Amino acid sequence: MSKTILITGSTDGIGLLTAKTLASNGHRVLLHGRNQTKLDKAAEDVEGETETYAADLSRMDEVHKLAADIRKQHTQLDAVINNAGVLKIGQTQTADGYDVRFMVNTFAPYSLTRALLPILPANARIVNLSSAAQAPVDLDALHGRKQLDDMGAYAQSKLAITIWSREMAKELVDGPVVVAVNPGSLLASKMVKEGFGVEGKDMQIGADILCEAAIGASFEDATGKYFDNDIGAFSQPHAAALDAGHSAKVMQAINAVVAKLS
Ligand SMILES: NC(=O)c1ccc[n+]([C@@H]2O[C@H](COP(=O)([O-])OP(=O)(O)OC[C@H]3O[C@@H](n4cnc5c(N)ncnc54)[C@H](OP(=O)(O)O)[C@@H]3O)[C@@H](O)[C@H]2O)c1
């Protein structure tokens, strides 16, 4: 059966390839990007039924507008893949004074997902892009009171999205499924080329696991879990994501920042 799937950051990399893979299998894909020219090009390249939505996820007003625009067009989505992410960027602070990595990789998907919950039925999937790079969150950095280096900000933002995935799964006991996925390390996207200066591995490795997480039978009971595609199995995230005290503090901080920005 054809599904309707939103993929954030589907103008490049793993997100674009996931969109192509899903669309070629007859699913309707809601493409999202921050750059209208790249979004138009993605819509041309993805053969199948698509819609496009533009929003800069480093701005909370645009996150809210994105959710509103989608809800105007749809009464139900089958999956949301929170794929958009950043590692190395020129301007590391948002206009509101937060690290762009926390904003795009953690706060924006949290806020977007919460706003879309009314149109996500119990059997829908929320697929959150984590990473093998995870590090305990410095709450001062999360609140924008302290600056981190690129890898530090990235790894902490990825632990934070892993934490909110687990906590949201506990909250949504009757569904939808909320799962965090490391798509595989050093896959050949621009993030990897710019961040690590290496060519990287076939991005289809990442696209295939995101498709499976969004619609496959093996993720039906995956809520609250972490899938590590470096080993091809459900696994444990970084120990800090399993630490109840740390998770509670991170959740409190995420909720405080998101409330402040709303
Ligand atoms: N590649 C890997 O080996 C790897 C490993 C672990 C996890 N991941 C995760 O996988 C996800 C996809 O990354 P990728 O490797 O495919 O990187 P990528 O090629 O750089 O793609 C990132 C996507 O996010 C979009 N994006 C970035 N900042 C945005 C913003 N402010 N607002 C809206 N969209 C924004 C980009 O838009 P533009 O096209 O405009 O740049 C692009 O579509 C990320 O969450 C990343 O952390 C990747």
The ligand as an SDF file (V2000), in Angstrom:
LIG
                    3D

 48 52  0  0  0  0  0  0  0  0999 V2000
   26.5940   10.6330    6.2350 N   0  0  0  0  0  0  0  0  0  0  0  0
   26.8420    9.9020    7.3240 C   0  0  0  0  0  0  0  0  0  0  0  0
   27.7750    9.0790    7.3610 O   0  0  0  0  0  0  0  0  0  0  0  0
   25.9820   10.0510    8.5400 C   0  0  0  0  0  0  0  0  0  0  0  0
   26.3030    9.2690    9.6690 C   0  0  0  0  0  0  0  0  0  0  0  0
   25.4820    9.3780   10.7960 C   0  0  0  0  0  0  0  0  0  0  0  0
   24.3960   10.2290   10.7800 C   0  0  0  0  0  0  0  0  0  0  0  0
   24.1300   10.9900    9.6700 N   0  0  0  0  0  0  0  0  0  0  0  0
   22.9670   11.8690    9.7110 C   0  0  0  0  0  0  0  0  0  0  0  0
   22.2030   11.6740    8.5360 O   0  0  0  0  0  0  0  0  0  0  0  0
   21.4520   12.8680    8.2530 C   0  0  0  0  0  0  0  0  0  0  0  0
   21.6390   13.2380    6.7950 C   0  0  0  0  0  0  0  0  0  0  0  0
   22.9790   13.6860    6.6340 O   0  0  0  0  0  0  0  0  0  0  0  0
   23.7980   13.5730    5.2880 P   0  0  0  0  0  0  0  0  0  0  0  0
   25.0500   12.8740    5.6240 O   0  0  0  0  0  0  0  0  0  0  0  0
   22.9460   13.0790    4.1780 O   0  0  0  0  0  0  0  0  0  0  0  0
   24.1730   15.1320    5.0980 O   0  0  0  0  0  0  0  0  0  0  0  0
   23.8990   16.1930    3.9180 P   0  0  0  0  0  0  0  0  0  0  0  0
   24.1710   15.5710    2.6040 O   0  0  0  0  0  0  0  0  0  0  0  0
   24.6550   17.4000    4.3230 O   0  0  0  0  0  0  0  0  0  0  0  0
   22.3220   16.4430    3.9990 O   0  0  0  0  0  0  0  0  0  0  0  0
   21.7560   17.1670    5.0480 C   0  0  0  0  0  0  0  0  0  0  0  0
   20.3870   17.6350    4.6530 C   0  0  0  0  0  0  0  0  0  0  0  0
   19.8810   18.4780    5.7090 O   0  0  0  0  0  0  0  0  0  0  0  0
   19.5270   19.7480    5.1620 C   0  0  0  0  0  0  0  0  0  0  0  0
   19.7200   20.8370    6.1130 N   0  0  0  0  0  0  0  0  0  0  0  0
   20.8510   21.2130    6.7280 C   0  0  0  0  0  0  0  0  0  0  0  0
   20.6400   22.3110    7.4650 N   0  0  0  0  0  0  0  0  0  0  0  0
   19.3380   22.6410    7.3230 C   0  0  0  0  0  0  0  0  0  0  0  0
   18.5320   23.6970    7.8180 C   0  0  0  0  0  0  0  0  0  0  0  0
   19.0250   24.6790    8.5950 N   0  0  0  0  0  0  0  0  0  0  0  0
   17.2270   23.7320    7.4660 N   0  0  0  0  0  0  0  0  0  0  0  0
   16.7270   22.7770    6.6450 C   0  0  0  0  0  0  0  0  0  0  0  0
   17.4440   21.7730    6.1260 N   0  0  0  0  0  0  0  0  0  0  0  0
   18.7400   21.6940    6.4590 C   0  0  0  0  0  0  0  0  0  0  0  0
   20.4630   19.8950    3.9760 C   0  0  0  0  0  0  0  0  0  0  0  0
   19.9960   20.9250    3.1150 O   0  0  0  0  0  0  0  0  0  0  0  0
   20.9680   21.5120    1.9210 P   0  0  0  0  0  0  0  0  0  0  0  0
   20.7880   20.5500    0.7750 O   0  0  0  0  0  0  0  0  0  0  0  0
   20.4100   22.8590    1.6750 O   0  0  0  0  0  0  0  0  0  0  0  0
   22.3620   21.5210    2.4720 O   0  0  0  0  0  0  0  0  0  0  0  0
   20.3840   18.4960    3.3890 C   0  0  0  0  0  0  0  0  0  0  0  0
   19.1800   18.3190    2.6780 O   0  0  0  0  0  0  0  0  0  0  0  0
   21.9660   13.9160    9.2350 C   0  0  0  0  0  0  0  0  0  0  0  0
   21.0720   14.0310   10.3260 O   0  0  0  0  0  0  0  0  0  0  0  0
   23.2830   13.3440    9.6960 C   0  0  0  0  0  0  0  0  0  0  0  0
   23.6730   13.8260   10.9650 O   0  0  0  0  0  0  0  0  0  0  0  0
   24.9020   10.9160    8.5600 C   0  0  0  0  0  0  0  0  0  0  0  0
  1  2  1  0
  2  3  2  0
  2  4  1  0
  4  5  1  0
  4 48  2  0
  5  6  2  0
  6  7  1  0
  7  8  2  0
  8  9  1  0
  8 48  1  0
  9 10  1  0
  9 46  1  0
 10 11  1  0
 11 12  1  0
 11 44  1  0
 12 13  1  0
 13 14  1  0
 14 15  2  0
 14 16  1  0
 14 17  1  0
 17 18  1  0
 18 19  2  0
 18 20  1  0
 18 21  1  0
 21 22  1  0
 22 23  1  0
 23 24  1  0
 23 42  1  0
 24 25  1  0
 25 26  1  0
 25 36  1  0
 26 27  1  0
 26 35  1  0
 27 28  2  0
 28 29  1  0
 29 30  1  0
 29 35  2  0
 30 31  1  0
 30 32  2  0
 32 33  1  0
 33 34  2  0
 34 35  1  0
 36 37  1  0
 36 42  1  0
 37 38  1  0
 38 39  2  0
 38 40  1  0
 38 41  1  0
 42 43  1  0
 44 45  1  0
 44 46  1  0
 46 47  1  0
M  CHG  2   8   1  16  -1
M  END
$$$$
